[in-house]
Amino acid sequence: MIGCMNYELFMGEAIAEARRGAGDGVPVVGAVAVWNDAMVARACHRIGEGDDPTAHAVITVVREAARKLGSLRLSDVTIFTTLEPCPMCVGALLECDVAAVVFAAPNPVLGAAGSVVQLAQNPALPRRLEVVSGIRRGEAEEQLGDIRAARARR
């Protein structure tokens, strides 16, 4: 586990961010970046806005954290996200040397931190992420269930 960080609190912030970004047909995913026990960035999925298929919550929060901290290397940053990151997002976390990712719910379709593939701690790669999972999983899965139900009604 990463230091004595308050996982419940920061995951609650990611869940709140997902709630703010919820909209018809948009995945309900939120993320926050934490540095020195302080939240430095927050984001939700924005893939339904504009023409940016890379606007996942994790990618967006990493961009904002790098901007705010003035560094491309985020080695002391922990990312909290409501859904296990996909391969693109894990790749970004590894590339900017994020210390850890904490996620609530597994991603059974594209999870890249152990559910489908293991990129986060792959021994063939030069970097690894510490991974913590299951923090406030029920709440996150409830939000994800809401969006799945909305999609099924269309």
C-alpha positions, 0 to 999 in steps of 0.5 A, spaced: 500 500 500 502 507 498 504 510 504 498 512 509 494 515 504 486 516 505 484 511 499 476 512 501 477 519 501 480 520 494 476 514 491 470 518 494 472 524 490 473 520 483 466 517 484 464 524 485 467 526 479 464 521 475 457 523 477 459 530 475 461 527 468 455 523 467 450 524 461 446 520 456 451 515 453 457 517 456 461 512 461 461 514 468 468 514 470 472 519 474 479 520 476 483 524 481 491 525 481 494 525 488 501 528 490 503 529 497 496 527 500 493 533 496 488 532 490 492 536 484 487 534 478 480 531 477 477 529 471 471 525 468 471 521 461 470 526 456 470 521 450 462 523 448 465 531 447 468 533 441 472 528 437 477 526 442 477 518 443 483 519 448 479 523 453 478 518 458 478 520 465 485 517 467 488 520 460 485 527 462 487 527 469 494 525 468 495 531 463 492 536 468 496 533 473 503 534 469 501 541 467 499 543 474 506 540 477 510 542 471 513 536 470 512 530 465 514 525 470 509 524 475 513 519 480 510 521 486 503 521 484 497 516 485 491 516 480 485 514 483 479 512 478 473 508 478 474 503 473 480 499 472 484 503 466 484 500 459 491 499 455 492 506 453 491 509 460 496 504 463 501 506 457 500 513 459 501 512 467 507 508 465 510 513 460 509 518 465 512 514 471 506 514 475 507 511 482 501 507 483 493 506 480 488 505 485 481 503 482 474 501 484 471 496 479 475 491 475 474 492 467 472 486 464 472 488 457 479 492 457 482 492 464 490 492 463 491 492 471 490 485 471 483 483 469 484 482 462 491 483 461 497 485 466 500 491 463 501 495 470 506 490 473 508 486 466 515 484 468 517 485 460 516 492 461 521 497 464 516 500 469 511 498 473 505 501 477 503 499 484 496 497 483 490 497 489 483 495 487 476 494 490 476 501 494 469 503 494 467 498 488 460 497 490 459 504 489 463 505 482 459 498 480 452 502 481 454 508 477 457 503 471 450 499 472 446 506 471 450 507 464 449 500 462 442 500 463 441 507 459 445 504 453 440 498 454 434 502 453 436 506 447 
